[in-house]
Amino acid sequence: MPFTFSHPAAVLPLVKSKRLPLSLSALVMGSIIPDFEYFFRMRSSVSHTLAGTLYFNMPLCFLVLILFHAVVRDPLITHLPGFLKARFIRYRGTDWLRYFRTHWIAVILSVLIGIASHLLWDSFTHRTGFFVRHFSILQKPLGSPGHLIALYRLFQHCSTIAGGLIIAGAVLAMPRDSLPEEQPRRWYWPVFFLVTAGLLVLRRFLWSGTWRLWELAVSSVAAVLGAVVIAGIVDYLQKRRLIPSCGG
């Protein structure tokens, strides 16, 4: 599959649309949410279907959006490297739940557009994708004997690289804001890396299949996502004095 975090490149042109008042975070989250089934169980049987969009992708996307804006976003932005923090600091402290209550139609539409962009992209780059199955040219092998690659897989790799470059360019083009004087919590990144490592080890013990490069990549992304959520929850609980401070 194309790398999950290249998928938002497909929806970035819609962010500044004047005709459709869309939600940036809902567009982005919708564009990556179908791959979350891989992170949960290393395979996808429902999330890349139209039916799965209704009973899996949509509910999960709203849950992840709320979790992201409620506990992950602000501490993550606070602890980003300076060149990234200066570009994202403007989004810290925004009340997304209030925005959702007054713009819920735009949010739902944005999620649906994001999911649709993901499924359309994958339909050209997955072995089981609609266009790959119905247009044999996409299954045509290219290259020399012993080094053959199907056209759809070539599209997969090329689109992953192109999407990543588009996103990197969009981030670098974001305006930079001055950073406030503040002391980040020293425990944030150590907790993040420890949890990431712990989740990877746990996944290895729970996964009975062969530990190939693809499984390692998917498990690593899942561990990183889990770690950033746990670090955000710890920060949330500390700020409300529900757990003792880790120091710094």
N, C-alpha and C positions, 0 to 999 in steps of 0.2 A: 504494500500500500504506500502511497505518497506519505512523506513525513507529516504527522498530524499537525504540527505547528507551521507548516507551509500553507495550509488550507485558508487561513484568514486573508491571504493575498487576493483571493477571488472576490472578497466582499469589500476590501478597502476602497475601491473606486466609488462605492455607494455611500460612504460615510458623509461626504459633503453634498449629497443630493439635496437639492432645494425642493424637489417635487415630493420626496418621501422623507418625512421627519423620522429617521431611523435611529436606533440606539446602537452606539459603537460596541459596547460590551456584549449586548445581546447578539449582534451580528457575528462578532468574533467567537463567542461561546457556541453559537449555533453551528458555526463552520467547523468546529473541532469535536463537538459532542458525539457524533456517531462512532468515533474511534474509542470512546470510553469503555465500550463493551470489551474491547481487546485488553484494556488495562485491568478490568475486573476478572476476566477468565481466559485470556490469551486467545480468544477466537470471537468471531462475530457471526451470529445467525439471525439476529432480529434488527440490529441498529441500522443496517444498510438496506432496509426494506421500507416501503411506504407505510405498512401497518406498524412497524416498529417505530416509525417517526412519531406516531400518535401516542403509543402506550409506553415507549421507552425514552426516545430522544427528548421529546417535549417536557415531560415531567422531570427528567434528570437535569435537563438544561436549566430549568427554573430553580431547582434545588441548588445546583452548583453556582448559579448567578447570585443567589441570596447568600450562600456561604462565602463566596468570594468577596462580595462587597461588605458583608457584615464582619468578617474576621480575618480575611487573608490580605485584602488590598492595601490597607494603610500600613501595617507593619512591614509588608513586603516592599512597598515604595520607600519607606523610611530607611531600609537597610540595603537598597540597591547601590551599586557603585555610582560615584558622583555623576559621571557622564550620562547615565540612564536616569538617575534620580532627578536631575535638573529638567529632564524632558517629561517626566511623569508626575512631578510633585503637584501640579495643578489639579490632578484628579484625587489627591488625598483629602479626605474629609467630606467629600460630596455625599449627599444623602440620596443614594440610589433607590432605596425603598420608597422614599417619598416621590421620587421621579416615577417609579413604577406605578404607584397608585394613581397618578394623574396622566400617565402616558402608556397605560397597559396595552392599548391596541398597537402602538408603535413597537413596543417590546415584543409582543407576540409575533407581529409581522417580521420583525428583524430576526427573531429566532428561526422562523420558518424559512426565510430567505437564506440564512446561514446554512441550515441543514440541507436545503435544496442545492446550494452551491457545492457542498461536500459530496452529495450523492451523484450529482452530475459529473463532477471531476472524476470520481472513482469509477463511474460507468465507462470511462475511456481507458482507465489505467489498472483495473482489477481483472483478473482472469475470468471472474464470474460476472463482470460488469455487463450491463445491457448492450452497449455498443460493441464491446469486445465479442460477445456471444453472437451478435447479429451481423457483424461486418467482419468477414474472415480476414480481410487485409490487416486488421489490427493484431491478428494472431500470426502473421507472417514472420518467420525467423530471419534475422539479419546477421551478417557477420560471416566468419569462416568456420569450417567444420571444427568442432571442439570449442568454439567461442561464439555460439549462437545466442541471440537474445530476441525475444518476441517484440514486435513493434510496440504493443501496449506497455510492455515493461520498460522499453526505452523511453516512452512518453512519461511513464511513472517517475523514472529517475530524473529526467530533464525537467519535468514540471516541479518536482521537489526542490531542485536547485534554483529554478527560476522563482518559485514562490518564496523561498528563503531570502533570495537577493532583494525581491520586491519589499518584503517586510523589513529587512535591514535598512534599505534605502528610505522607507517611510519613517522608521524610527529616527534615523540620523537627520531627516528633514524636519523633525518636530522642533518647535521653538524651545529654547532653553530658558528656564526661570532661575532667578537667584535662589540659592539654598539658605534656609534659616539656620541659625546657630542652634544646634541640638546635639545631644549625645546619644547615639544609637545604643541599643542594649547589646552588651558584649556577648550575651549568651545566644543570640538569635542564630547566627550562622553555625556555631558548634552544634546546637540542638538540631538544626536543619540537616547537617551532614551525618550526625549520629543516627538520626531517625531514618534518613535515606539508606544508610548502610544496613541498619537493622531490618528495614522492610525488604531490602534485597535478599538478605540472608533468609528471612522468613519465607519469602516467595520461592527461594530455591528449594527449601525443605518441603514446601507444600506442593510444588510442581513436580509431577512424576515423569513428565516427558523429557525429551532430549534438550539439553541447555545449549541451543545454537545461538548464533549472533542475533537472529531476529527476536528470539525469546528474551535474550539479554537486553536488547534495545527497548522492547516493550516494557519489560519489568523495571528497567532503569527509569523510564519516563513515569511509570506508575508510582515508583518509590519517591521520585522528586515531587510529584503532585501531592502525594500523601504527606510528605515531610513539610511542605510549605503550608498545608492546612493545619497540621499539628502545631507548628511553630506559631501560626496565627492564633490558634486556640489558646496556647499558653500565654501569649501576649494579651489576649482578650481577658483571660481570667486574672492575670496579674494586675491589669489596669483597674479591675473591679475588686481587687484585694480578696479574691476567692481562693487564691493559692499564694504562698509566700514568694517573694521576689527571688529570682535566680542570681541577682547581683548585676549591676551595670545597666 
